[in-house]
Amino acid sequence: MPDAQTQPSAGPTRRGPLVGMLGPGLLLAATGVGAGDLATGSFAGGLLGTAVLWAVVVGAFLKFVVTEGLARWQLATGETLIEGVAARAGRWALWLFLPYLLLWSFFVGSALMSATGATLHAMLPVVADARDGKVIFGAAASLTGLVLVWLGGYRLFDHVMRVCIGVMFATVILMAILLWPGTGAVLEGLFVPRIPSADGRGVTWTLALIGGIGGTLTVLCYGYWLREEGRDKPEDLRLCRVDLATGYVMTAIFGIAMVIIGSSVTIEGSGAQLLVTLSERLDDVMGPAGKWLFLAGTFGAVFSSLLGVWQCVPYLFADSWALLNGTRETEHKIDTASTPYRAFLLAIATVPMLGLFWRFRDVQMLYAVIGAWLFPVLALTLLIFNGRTGWVGARFANRPITIFALVVVLAFFSYLGLRPYLG
C-alpha cells in the first residue's frame, strides 16, 4: 500500500466519537446545499405548501443511492470513479469530462459568488446599489475561500465547514420551528404524496425540488475526502453508509425546513434575490430577529457550499490531469499543494467573477441544465461498473434493490434533463 495511504490521518478514521467519524458525509451535505436549494425549497413551499415535503425526501434518497455506489466502488477497487473510468473506458472519457468540468465550474462558481454576495449585502448594506454590493461582496467571499483552502489545507477546511454547518442547520431549523404549520400538515406532506396543481406549475416545481436537493458534480468529491480521512479498506463500507445516511438526512431536514419557511410567508422573485426578499418578509412577520436568523443560516449555507466547491472540485481536475499525463499513481491522495490543484483552485476562485455581472437567475439556470446531465451518466456507470463481480467482487456488487434504485435515478434525471426540450 502506498505511503500516502498508510500514514496516520490527522483526523478521525475508524475510531473516536461518532461526530468526528461523520466528516465526509457532513462536508458533502454542506457543499451540496447551496443557493439553488434554498431558493427552490422556499419557492416550492410558497407555491405548493407543505404537500410536497415528500419530494425532498425522495430527492435526498436518490442522491444517497448514487453516492453510496461511488463509495462502494472505491472501497472495493481502491480507485476513484475517475480512475476507474480512465482505466476501463479509456482516456477519451476524461477528454469529454474536462470540458464539462470547466463549464460546470464556471457557472456554479458564478452562482455561488452571486448568492454569497447578495446575502452579505443584505446583512451589511454598506453599498447603495444592490448589484454593486453583490459584485463586491461576492468577489470578497471568493477570495476569502481561496485563502482558506490555499493556506489551511483539508484540516482547516474541515473545521470551518463544521462551523458553517452548525450555523446553517441551527438557524434554519429554528426558523422552521418558529413558523411551524402544524404537525398534522407536516406528517401529511411527508407520508401522503400529492402534487397541488398551482395553475399547472405544480409538477414542474415538484420535479425541481426532487432534482435540486443536494449537490451534482460534488458527489464525486466524496471519494477524495474518504482518502483524506484514511478510509480505504472494504470494512469501512458500513461507516461510509452511516456517514452518508447522516449527511443526506441532514440535507433532507434542511430542505424540509426551507419548504416550511416558504409555505409560511408570501414571497416573489427568483434566485438569490428571492432569498433576500424572503428575509425581508420574515422581518415583517417575526421582526428583526427573524430576518437576521434567516440571513445567518443562508450565509452559512451558501458560503459553506462555496468553500466546499473551492476545496473539492480542484481534486477532480488534478486527478484527471495526472491521469491524462500518465503521472497519476492509483491510491495516492491528491497533493493539494500540487500545481494542477492550485492552478484550478485559483481559476475557479477568479474567472467566474465575470458571472457576477450577469443575472443570478440566468447563471443558475445554465449550471442547473449542465448539472442535470451528470446523474444519468453516473447512474449508468455505476450500473455497469458495480454490476461486474470481476471488478468489485460479490460483496460489493449491486444488489437487485440497488439496481432498481439506480435505474430510477437514470430514468428520472434523464427525464429531468430532457424535459425542457420536450415541450
N, C-alpha and C positions, 0 to 999 in steps of 0.2 A: 504494500500500500504506500503511495507517495507520501513524502514528509508533510506536505501541506494538509493532508487529511489526518495524520496520526498525531500531530501536535495538539496539546490540550487547548481547548477553546477557552477564551476569556469569559465566556458567558455560560449559562446552564446548558447541559446537553441531556443526559438521561437521568440525572438525579437532581434533587433540590425541590424547592417549593413549586407547587403547581403553577402559580402565577409566573414564575421565572421560566418554566418549561413551555409556556404557550406563546413565546415570542413571535415566530414567523407567521402564525395564523393571525395574531393581532396586528402585525405590520401589514399583512395582506388586506385585512378589513379596513384599516385606516387609510391605506393607499387607494383602495377601491372606492371608498365613499368620497365623492367629490361634489363639485357644484351642480353637476348634471343630476346626480341622485337626489340632492336636496331640492332642486327646483322641480324635478319630475314628481317626487313624492308629495311635495306641498301643493303643486298644481293639481295633481290627480286627486288628492284629498279634497281640495276646494271644489273640484268639478263633480266628483263621484262619491264623496263622503267616505265613511269607513267600510262601505260594502266591498271594497276591493283590497282589503288588508290581506286576504289570502294570496293575492298576486305577488306581494312582497316575499312571502314565504316560499312560493314556487320559484321565484327568481333566484333567491339565495340558494335553494336546494340545487338548481341546475348548475350554478357556478361551483358548488361544492363537488358535484359529480365529476366535473372536468378537472378541478384542481386535485382531487383525490387520485384520479387516474394519472396525472402528471407525477405526483409523489410516488405512486406505486411503480411507475416505470423507472424512476431514478433510483429508488432503493433496490429494485431488482437487478438493474444493469450497471449502476454506478455512473450512468450518463444522464446529463440533462436532455430534455427533449430535442434541443437544437443539435446537440452532439449526436443523438440517435438518428435524427433525420439526415444529417450530413454523412454519417457512416453507412446508412442503409438505403437512402434515396439518392444520395449524391450531392455534390456541391452546388449543382444547378438550383436546388431548392433554396439554398442560402442566398443566391443571387436574386431570386424572386422575393425573399423575405426582407432583404436590406432596404430596397426602395419603399416597401410597405412600412418598415420600421421608421424610416426617415419622415415619411408623410404623417404617420400617426404621431410621432414625437413633436412635429411642428404644431399640429392642430391641437393636440391635447396640452402641450406646453403653453400655447397662447390662451386656451380656455382657462387653465388653472391660474395663470398670471392675471387674467381679466377678473376672475371670480375673487381672488385674494385681494386684488387692488380695489374692487368695488366694495368689498366687505370692510377693508381698512378705512376707506374714505367715509363710509357710513359711521364708523366708530370715531374717526378723527377727521372731521370735515374742515381741515385747515386750508384746503384749496377751494376757491369759489366754484369752479366748474367741475362737475362730477366726472366728465370724461377725462379731464386733465388729472384729477385725483386718482382715477383708475389706472392711468398710464404710469404716474409717478410711484404710487404705492405698489402696483403690480411689478414694476421693474425692481423696486427695492426688495420686495419679498423674494423675487427670483434670485437676486444676488446674495441675499441672506442665506437662502437654501444652498446656493453654490458654495459659499464659505463653510457652512456647517458640514457638508458632505466632503468637501476637499480636505479640510483640516482635521475633522473629527473621525473620519472613517466610519466603519459599521457600528462600533460601540456607542459613539456619541449620537449617531443617527437613531439607534435603538432607544436610547434614554429620552431624547427629545420627542420621539414619536409616542412613547408611553405617556408623556405629559399631555400631548395633544389629544391622544385617545381619551384620557381621563376627562379633560375639559369638554370635549365634544359630546362624549357619552353622557356625562353627568348633567350638563346643562340642557341638552335636547330632551333627555328622558324626563327631567324635572318639568320642562315646559309642557310636555305631553300629559303629565300627571295633573298639572295645574289646569289644563284645558280639557280634562278627561270627559269624553262624551257619554260615558256610562258603560259599565261592564257588559251589559247585555248587548249593546251595539257593537262593542269590540269583539266579543266572542262570536256574534253572528257574522261579522265581517271576516273573521279568521276561519270559521268552520262551515259556513254556508256560502259556497262560491256563487256569485252572481255578478253581472255587469250591468249597471244602470245605463240607460240609453244616452242621456245627456245630449239630446239633439243629434244623435248619430256619431258622437265623438267618444262614446264610452269604450268601444272595442279598441280604438287607436291608443287611448291613454292607458288602458289596462295592459296592452301589449308593451307599451313603452315602459310601464312600471316593472313588468316581468323582465324585460331585456336590459333595463337600465340599472337594476340594483347590483352593486358590486362592481368590480373592475372588468377590463377586457384584456388587453395585452399584458397587464401587470400580473396576471395569474402565472405567467411563465417565470416570473421572478421568484416564486416560492422556492423553487429548487436551489437557487443560489443562496437564499437565506438559510436553507437547510444546511448547506455546506459551511456557511459562516458559523452555524451553531454546532457543527460536528456531527450532524445526524446523517450517517451514511451507511448504516447497516440495516439488513432486512428486518431485524427485530424492532427497529424504530417505527415501523408502519403503524402500529397501534397508537403510539404517541402522536404521530402525524395526523391520524384520523381525529383524535381528540382535539388536537391543536386546531385543525381546520374546522371541525364542527363548532368549536367555541368561537372562532373568528366569524364564521358565517351566521351563527346565531346572533352575535352582536350586530352584524350587518343588517340582519332581518329586523331586529328590535329597533335599530336606528331608523330604518325605512318605515316601519310601522309608526314610530313616533312622529316622523315627518308627515305622514298621511293624516294622523290625528290632528297635528297642529294646523295643517292646511284645511282640514274639514271644519275647523272651529272659527276661522276668520274668513272674510271675503277679500280675495286678492285678485289682482290683474297684473299682466306683464309677462315677461319671459326671461329665462336665463338668470344671470347674476342680478339684474335689476329687480326680478321678481323677489329674490331673497331680501333685498333692501326694502322693497315695498312691504313685504311681509313683516319685517322688523318694525316698520312704521305703524302698521295695523295693530301689531301686538302692543305697541306703545299706547294706542287708543284704548285697547281692550283691557290691558293689565297694568298700564303705567310704565314709567321709565325702566323699572326693574325687569319687566318682561322683554322689552326691547333689548336691553343690554345682555340679558341671559341668552337670548337667541343669537345675537351677534357674536358673543363669545363662543358659543357652540359652533356657529357657522365658520368662524375663523379657525377654530381647532380642526374642523373637518376639511376645509379647503387647503389650509397650509400643510396639514399632515399629508394630504394627497399630493400636493406639490413636492414636498420633501421626499415622499416615498418614490415618486416618479423620477426625480433628480438622482436619487441614490441607486434605484434598481434597474432602470432602463439602460444605462451605460453597460451593465453586465451583459445584456443581450447583444449590444454592438461589439463589445470587446471579445465575447465568445465567438461570434460569427466571423469577425475579422481574423482572429487567430486560426480558426478552422480553415478559412479560405486561403490563408498564407502558410498553412502547414506547420504552425508554431504552437498549436494547442495540444496539451497533454491531458488526456482524459483523467478525471478525478482530482485535478488540481483546482483549487479555488481561484477565482479571478482576482488578480492583483489590482486593488483599487488605486494603487499609485502608478499603474502602467500608463503608457502614453495613449493607447486606444481608449481606455476607460475615461481618463481625464479629458481627452480631446472631445469625446462625445458629451461628457458632463458639461464642459464649457459651452459646447454648441447648443445643447438643449436649454441651458440657462440664459442664453443671449439671443440666438437667432429668432426664436418665437416671439420676442418682444415686438417684432413687426406686426404681429397679430393684435397687439394692444390697441392699434388704431382702427381695427375693424369692429363691427358689432359683435357682441358676445354670442348672440343668437346664431349668426352665420358660422362662426368658428365652431360652436357647439354642434351644429348640425353636421358640418363636414367631418369632424372627428367621430361623431356618432355613426355616421354612414360607414366610415372606414373601419371603425371598431366592430361593427355588426358582422363583418365577414370573417373575423378571426375564429369565432367559436365553432362554426360549422367545420372549418379546417381542422381545429384541434380535436373536435369530437370524432371526425373521420380518422385522423391519425391515431388516436387512442384506440379506436375500434380495431384498427389493423395491427398496431404495434403491440398492444397489451392482449391481443387475441392470439398471438403466436407463442405457444408454450416453449418453443425452442429459443425464444429471445428472453422471456421473462420468467419461465418456469411455471409449473402448475399452480403454485401457491399464489402467485401474483397475477395470474391470467384473469381476464374478465369473466365474471360470473353471469349467468343469464339475466339477473336483475340489473347488473351493471350495463350489460349490452343494451337492454331495453331503455335504460335511462339515457345512455349516450345517443341512441337512435332518436329519442325525444329531443335531446339538445340539438342534434344535427337537423332534424326537421323544423323545430321551432325557430332556430336562429337563421336557417336558410330562408324560411318564410319571411322573417323579420327583415332580412337583407333585401329580399326580392319585392316586398310589399310596396315600396314607393314606385316601382315600375309596373305594378300590376293594375294600377288604376283604381 
